[in-house]
Amino acid sequence: MIDSQPIFIAHAQHTWRDRDAARSPLDALEAVSRTAVDNAGCAGLAQCIDTVATIPFLATQVPDLAGLMPPHPGAALCQRLGLQAQTFSTDVGGNTPQLLVNFFADRLVAGTSRTVLLTGGELFATLFAALSSGHDISHWQQGGEEPAIQLGSPKEPCSAMERAHGLFEPINTYPLFESALRHARGWDRATHLQRLGRLISDMSAVAAQNPHAWRGEFVTPEQALDTASGNRMITWPYTKVMNAILAVDMAAAVIMTTVGEARRLGIDPARWVYLRGGAEANDIWNVSERPVLHQSPALAACAGAALEMAGLSLEALDRFDLYSCFPSAVQVACDAIGLAVDDPRGVTVTGGLTLFGGPGNNYSLHAIAEMVAQLQADKGRHGMVTANGNYLTKHAVGIYSRDAGASPWPLARPELQTTLDAAPRLQVDAAASGAGRIDACAVAFDREGPSRGIILGRMGDGRRFIANTPKGDVGTLERLLASDPVGEQGRVTPGDKVNSFEF
């Protein structure tokens, strides 16, 4: 057994349902971190934590909310826990927990970190309630003084043109992928909806057994599709229950170290869960430039590289948690790794973002904590976690195992991004005019019904166009909803900022 092999020795998750505004985001991080330290069963563990990483609060990216969040939460957390540690954070994105796990595995193997506490949380349910009621949450702003080391550089998630047409909002973009998936599979409306209902129902069965789930209830396929009882249509064909739940109060933490350090600390080997493989890469950054909208070459590359690194086949894995902000994310991930959506091993260990909860950037840390917990409890030997940021853009994969494996963790891993960046991409015609064919579409709903169509397509010369349906054009919206419109032709008219599409 190799002393430098990275392992997990502790985990914790907290879910608060009381919407208590007295609890600050920093309080949440402290509570879940203390639970993780206690979970390790090692009296001297806290004194050995030399690295603390915090997942960035999603609200820090919203100008009107950023000032409510604690500055430098890592430093403040160290003060509360009495730690002498370097602090780290990174850019936003659902991929960040797994990305950081892979990064700190490298540091542990290299000896630049000894024991790592990785934690994150969101209190959006309380935040939204406080903003609605006017409750004072000024104490949330209390934080540390020392800034964390920032990993990576912020980058706009989409182009200005995509933003103008509504692609900034994930609730609009992921249904575009769904329409491309449906067309590629040749599903009729009934088959498509049946598959969506079944996927959500299967994930809800896991959430119903998870005490940490925000919505821990079983949903039948029919209930997932039914727009009654508040389950309104958000963006066709996704009802509310098919969208990640942002308004949750949740936090998670894991503690990583090495085999050698765990031995020194006297931590029971029965608690060790090995990180056997890890990889990260990005797909073409701007969705509008992707030639194919229902596949993720980056995720396929990451999964293949991580499995090869782990020395395991897909068939050897017992547990999966595939990032599940929307059904298309799960389906694309299944295709990328070669897993059937209805594989009896399941696609989630938590219940998924749509039922378990989608706490901002931090969901995948819950998936990692739950994967570690299940492997510690002998509910399988090997598992995979996939994490996704932006719009199927940023990907990270981890392979978790109860077994050490035959190979050490390599500090030099295959370079994936260069090959992915060399793939062809489409040129976007900002002022498209004339005949164009639909590649993908989404129809956004308000409480009165369908309100706007969003179309990605190609002009006759192969360039991509982005367009919305004209305001009040009920006929075009109805036609987009009536059948699979991908491949149909219409007329694109350029606008000042927003292009329009009509059949």
PyMOL commands that set and color helices and strands:
alter all, ss='L'
color gray80, all
select helices_A, chain A and resi 25-39+46-48+58-61+63-66+73-81+96-110+124-133+138-141+160-164+170-185+189-207+221-225+240-242+259-265+269-271+287-289+297-310+314-316+327-337+360-376+417-421+474-482
alter helices_A, ss='H'
color red, helices_A
select strands_A, chain A and resi 6-15+51-54+86-90+116-123+149-151+233-236+238-239+249-258+273-282+319-321+382-389+394-401+434-446+449-459+464-468+489-493+500-502
alter strands_A, ss='S'
color yellow, strands_A
deselect
rebuild
show_as cartoon
